[in-house]
């Protein structure tokens, strides 16, 4: 009972997962391949760190390119996105731990280099102790805005 035509979702998947296309293609949200954009955003109260679309009310403060996949078995580590307080919370952060402090795991974001590589920058996790908020920055001391937790790894400037 088929129409002998592929479904549009298959076309999107196939084009999004090609590694042999030039910079001008594709242009449907996958133009950064083999990277994804990791965004640090703020809504006036909490930060949100994600590779997904931002929730309403959040404004991008900074962003980084991180590897979508680890194709060549490079010295990299997978980072996960977590929401504190469940799926409808306004506060998210990243971790290397698959089950970080029993928070709500939103899934993998991408890969960071474990060591500095050419043109890379550190991606550092910070904690604001007054409200438990987390954010990321490439500034090692982040101008005293938060307590440095750890260098998550190394990515690239947008």
C-alpha positions in Angstrom: 0.0 0.0 0.0 3.0 2.3 -0.3 3.3 5.3 -2.6 6.9 4.4 -3.5 8.0 7.7 -1.9 10.1 8.2 1.1 8.7 10.1 4.1 9.9 13.7 4.6 11.3 12.8 8.0 13.6 10.3 6.3 15.0 13.1 4.0 15.7 15.3 7.0 17.4 12.5 8.8 19.5 11.5 5.8 20.6 15.0 5.0 21.3 15.9 8.6 23.6 13.0 9.0 25.7 13.4 6.0 29.4 14.2 6.6 30.4 14.8 3.0 28.5 18.1 2.3 30.0 21.6 2.1 29.6 24.5 4.4 26.7 25.9 2.4 24.6 22.8 3.0 22.5 21.9 4.9 20.7 25.1 6.1 18.0 23.6 8.3 19.6 23.8 11.7 22.5 21.5 10.9 24.9 23.9 9.4 27.3 23.6 12.3 27.9 19.9 11.7 30.0 18.2 13.0 29.4 20.6 15.8 26.3 21.7 17.8 25.8 25.0 19.6 25.8 24.8 23.4 24.1 27.9 24.8 24.4 29.5 28.2 21.2 31.6 28.7 19.6 33.6 31.6 16.1 34.7 32.4 16.9 37.2 35.2 16.7 34.5 37.9 18.3 31.3 36.6 20.7 30.1 33.9 19.8 27.5 31.3 22.6 25.5 29.6 21.4 23.5 26.5 21.9 22.5 22.9 18.1 22.7 22.5 15.9 25.6 21.7 15.7 27.9 24.7 12.5 28.2 26.8 10.5 31.4 26.6 12.0 34.2 28.5 15.7 33.1 28.3 18.3 35.2 26.5 21.5 33.9 25.2 24.6 35.1 27.2 27.2 33.0 25.4 27.6 30.0 23.2 30.1 27.4 22.2 30.7 24.8 19.5 31.0 21.3 20.8 31.3 18.1 18.8 28.1 16.2 18.1 29.8 12.9 17.8 33.2 11.4 18.6 33.9 9.9 15.2 37.7 9.3 15.5 37.9 8.0 19.0 39.4 11.3 20.1 40.2 12.1 23.8 36.7 13.5 24.5 34.0 13.2 27.1 30.2 13.2 26.6 28.3 15.9 28.5 24.6 15.6 29.6 22.0 18.2 30.1 20.1 18.2 33.4 17.1 20.1 34.8 17.0 20.7 38.5 13.5 20.1 39.9 12.1 18.1 37.1 11.1 18.5 33.4 9.4 21.9 33.9 12.1 23.6 35.9 13.7 26.8 34.8 17.2 25.8 35.8 19.5 23.5 33.8 23.2 22.6 33.9 25.7 20.2 32.4 27.5 17.2 33.9 29.7 14.3 32.8 27.7 12.0 35.1 24.9 10.1 33.5 22.9 10.1 36.8 24.0 13.4 38.3 22.6 13.9 41.8 19.3 12.2 40.7 18.3 15.3 38.8 16.2 15.0 35.6 18.5 13.9 32.7 17.5 15.6 29.5 20.0 13.5 27.5 23.4 13.9 25.9 24.4 17.3 24.5 27.7 16.4 22.7 31.4 15.9 23.3 34.0 18.1 24.8 37.8 17.5 24.5 39.4 16.4 27.7 42.5 18.4 26.9 43.2 21.6 25.2 43.4 21.3 21.4 44.2 23.8 18.7 41.9 26.9 18.9 39.9 25.4 21.8 38.7 27.2 24.9 37.8 25.9 28.3 34.2 25.4 29.2 34.0 25.9 33.0 31.0 25.1 35.2 30.1 27.6 37.9 27.7 27.6 40.9 25.9 30.6 42.3 25.7 29.6 45.9 23.0 32.0 47.0 20.3 30.2 44.8 21.9 27.0 43.6 22.1 28.2 40.0 24.6 26.9 37.5 26.1 28.4 34.4 29.1 27.9 32.1 31.7 30.3 30.9 35.1 30.2 29.1 36.4 32.7 31.6 38.3 30.7 34.3 37.4 33.1 37.2 34.2 34.5 35.6 34.7 37.8 37.2 33.6 36.5 40.6 30.0 35.9 39.5 30.1 32.3 40.8 32.1 29.6 42.5 34.1 27.6 40.0 33.1 23.9 40.1 35.2 22.4 37.3 36.6 22.7 33.8 34.0 20.5 32.0 36.3 20.2 28.9 37.3 22.2 25.9 35.1 23.4 23.0 35.3 26.2 20.5 34.1 29.8 20.2 31.1 30.5 18.0 
